[in-house]
Amino acid sequence: MKCISTWNTSHFGETFVEEHSNTNRTPYLFNGKELDEETGLYYYGAGYYDPRTSIWQSVDPLSHKFPGWSPYSFAFDDPIRFADPTGAAPEDFVKDNKTGQIHWDKDAKSQATTKAGETYLGKDLTFKFNSYIDAKLWDGPLGSFPAGDKLTSTITVTSNTDANNNLLSVDIKSSVDVHKTGGIIQGDGYFPGQKNVALNIKGAKSGFATFEQHAKVNGFEETGLLMMGFEKVNVAQKLTIGLNGTNLSVTAATDIFPSATLSVNNVQLFQYNQPSFKATHGRELTGYREPISKANDGLIPVYRWLRPAPAFYQRYK
């Protein structure tokens, strides 16, 4: 048995003609959204839409981003040109899968409307930068206790657009979370001699912004490591965001240890796997020396610390 349904609507979703070959009727009509039979409203997630009046029944939660438009307007009053799949706002950052470059495409509203070879990201970007000790790669002391997240930074890029969804500027803001070793011992959000740079930028139209954050174990853990023949780790993150027209560039760097990942809107940009902790933060015997005091019995071993000076190594560009 073949079931045929036909329905014709205006550009704003008001039904003119609806025909069915049997009594079965799908509630998913205009834009594939569910129609509430009792109220005649479509549910979009962010609110209810009335196709008869062509307006939202509540204020658009992102209306502050479009000051030139009514907070109740649907698809900028032009549903032929614009789609509003969530009832919130168009979402337009995309990533070139070949070059890795991120740029603004005002015509992209979802992965379906994104050009071939590109990944749809969204109107706003959330970068997650996470530094962690990988338990499988850890060769230091105390078994798996030190493993886990050490530093997680979040950098958000919020787009500001005009009524035609052209990118005007971006806001950039950062936040950090310094984790506890083993979920118990709180780490420190700094490293001696290094600087932290937080971001809180409004209305950037071009140029570069660099975020930098360092972390280390606290004094108690640091003393314990030294007693076992190891030095503290400079857990370091640097992220530079550049805006040039509609192109957004990203570079990221970490120190030599530990592992790290960077993602944007849940799309992974890189993963760095830590080297040996013993080889990079331990010490090696270089010889022996005579004791300063004759009261000491025997030669004293001389060690060379293996940890390199704090530095940034590029992981993504």
Residue pairs with C-beta under 8 A, 6 or more apart in sequence:
1 22
2 21
3 20
3 21
3 22
3 24
4 19
4 20
4 21
5 18
5 19
5 20
5 21
5 25
5 26
6 17
6 18
6 19
6 20
7 15
7 17
7 18
7 19
7 29
8 15
8 16
8 17
8 18
9 15
9 16
9 29
9 30
9 51
10 16
10 51
11 79
11 80
12 51
12 54
12 74
12 79
13 29
13 30
13 31
13 42
13 49
13 51
13 54
13 79
14 51
14 52
14 54
15 29
15 30
15 51
27 34
27 35
27 37
28 34
28 35
29 35
29 42
30 42
30 51
31 42
31 83
31 85
33 42
33 43
33 44
33 49
34 42
34 43
35 41
35 42
36 42
36 43
36 48
39 48
40 50
40 51
40 52
41 48
41 49
41 50
41 57
42 48
42 49
42 51
43 49
44 84
44 85
44 86
44 87
45 86
45 87
45 88
46 60
46 61
46 86
46 87
46 88
47 56
47 57
47 58
47 60
47 61
47 87
48 56
48 57
48 58
49 55
49 56
49 57
49 74
49 87
50 56
50 57
54 74
54 77
55 70
55 72
55 73
55 74
56 71
56 72
56 73
56 74
56 87
58 72
59 71
59 72
60 66
60 71
60 72
60 73
60 87
60 88
60 89
61 88
62 88
62 89
63 69
63 71
65 89
65 159
65 160
65 161
66 76
66 89
66 161
66 163
68 162
68 163
69 76
69 77
69 163
74 84
75 81
75 82
75 83
75 84
76 82
76 163
76 164
76 165
82 90
82 109
82 165
83 90
83 109
83 110
83 113
84 90
85 109
85 110
89 123
90 106
90 109
90 123
90 161
90 165
91 108
91 109
91 110
91 120
91 121
91 122
91 123
91 124
92 104
92 105
92 106
92 107
92 108
92 109
92 122
92 123
92 159
92 165
92 167
93 102
93 103
93 104
93 105
93 121
93 122
93 123
93 124
93 125
93 159
93 248
93 265
94 102
94 103
94 104
94 105
94 108
94 114
94 115
94 118
94 119
94 120
94 121
95 101
95 102
95 118
95 119
95 121
95 264
95 267
96 102
96 103
96 117
96 118
97 117
97 118
97 119
98 117
100 269
100 316
101 247
101 249
102 121
102 125
102 247
102 248
102 249
102 250
102 264
103 246
103 247
103 248
104 159
104 167
104 246
104 247
104 248
105 114
105 115
105 118
105 246
106 161
106 164
106 165
106 166
106 167
107 113
108 114
108 115
108 118
108 120
110 120
111 119
111 120
113 120
114 120
119 267
121 264
121 265
121 267
122 265
123 159
123 161
124 156
124 157
124 158
124 159
125 156
125 157
125 248
125 264
125 265
126 154
126 155
126 156
126 157
126 264
126 265
127 154
127 155
127 156
127 157
127 239
127 250
127 262
127 263
127 264
128 152
128 153
128 154
128 261
128 262
128 263
128 264
129 151
129 152
129 153
129 154
129 155
129 237
129 239
129 252
129 260
129 261
129 262
130 149
130 151
130 152
130 153
130 260
130 261
130 262
131 149
131 150
131 151
131 152
131 215
131 235
131 236
131 237
131 254
131 258
131 259
131 260
132 147
132 148
132 149
132 150
132 258
132 259
132 260
132 261
133 146
133 147
133 148
133 150
133 258
133 259
133 274
134 147
134 258
134 259
134 273
134 274
135 144
135 147
135 148
137 259
137 273
137 274
138 144
138 146
138 147
138 274
138 277
139 276
139 277
139 278
140 146
140 230
140 277
140 278
140 281
141 225
141 228
141 230
145 181
145 182
146 181
146 182
148 179
148 181
148 182
148 183
149 179
150 178
150 179
150 187
150 215
150 233
150 235
150 258
151 176
151 177
151 178
151 179
151 187
151 213
151 215
151 235
151 237
152 176
152 177
152 179
153 174
153 175
153 176
153 177
153 211
153 213
153 237
153 239
154 174
154 175
154 176
154 177
155 172
155 173
155 174
155 199
155 211
155 239
155 241
156 171
156 172
156 173
156 174
157 170
157 171
157 172
157 241
157 248
158 170
158 171
158 172
158 173
159 167
159 169
159 170
160 167
160 168
160 169
160 170
160 171
160 203
161 167
161 168
162 168
167 246
168 205
169 203
169 204
169 205
170 203
170 204
170 243
170 248
171 201
171 202
171 203
171 204
172 199
172 200
172 201
172 204
172 209
172 241
173 199
173 200
173 201
174 198
174 199
174 200
174 211
174 213
176 189
176 198
176 213
178 186
178 187
178 188
178 189
178 215
179 187
180 186
180 187
181 187
181 217
181 221
185 217
185 218
185 220
185 221
186 218
187 215
187 216
187 217
187 218
187 235
188 215
188 216
188 217
188 218
189 196
189 213
189 214
189 215
190 196
190 214
190 215
190 216
191 214
191 215
191 216
191 234
191 235
191 236
191 310
193 310
194 214
194 234
194 236
194 310
195 212
195 214
196 212
196 213
196 214
197 210
197 211
197 212
197 213
198 211
198 213
199 209
199 211
201 209
204 243
205 243
206 243
206 244
206 245
207 242
207 243
208 240
208 241
208 242
208 243
209 240
209 241
209 242
210 238
210 239
210 240
210 241
211 237
211 238
211 239
211 240
211 241
212 236
212 237
212 238
213 236
213 237
214 234
214 235
214 236
214 237
214 310
215 235
216 222
216 232
216 233
216 234
216 235
217 225
217 232
217 233
221 232
222 232
225 231
225 232
229 282
229 283
229 303
230 277
230 278
230 281
230 282
230 283
231 281
231 282
231 283
231 305
231 307
232 281
233 255
233 257
233 258
233 281
234 255
234 257
234 310
235 255
235 257
235 258
236 253
236 254
236 255
236 310
236 312
237 252
237 253
237 254
237 260
238 252
238 253
238 254
238 312
239 250
239 251
239 252
239 262
240 249
240 250
240 251
240 252
241 248
241 249
241 250
242 248
242 249
242 250
243 249
250 264
250 269
250 316
250 317
251 314
251 316
251 317
252 262
252 269
252 270
252 314
252 315
252 316
252 317
253 312
253 313
253 314
253 315
254 260
254 272
254 312
254 313
254 315
255 310
255 311
255 312
255 313
256 275
256 280
256 308
256 311
256 313
257 274
257 275
257 277
257 280
257 281
258 274
259 271
259 272
259 273
259 274
260 270
260 271
260 272
260 315
261 268
261 270
261 271
261 272
262 268
262 269
262 270
262 315
262 316
263 269
269 316
270 315
270 316
272 315
279 306
280 306
280 307
280 308
281 306
281 307
282 306
283 303
283 304
283 305
283 306
284 303
284 304
284 306
285 301
285 302
285 303
286 302
286 303
286 304
287 301
287 302
288 299
288 300
288 301
288 302
289 299
289 300
289 302
290 299
290 300
291 297
291 298
291 299
291 300
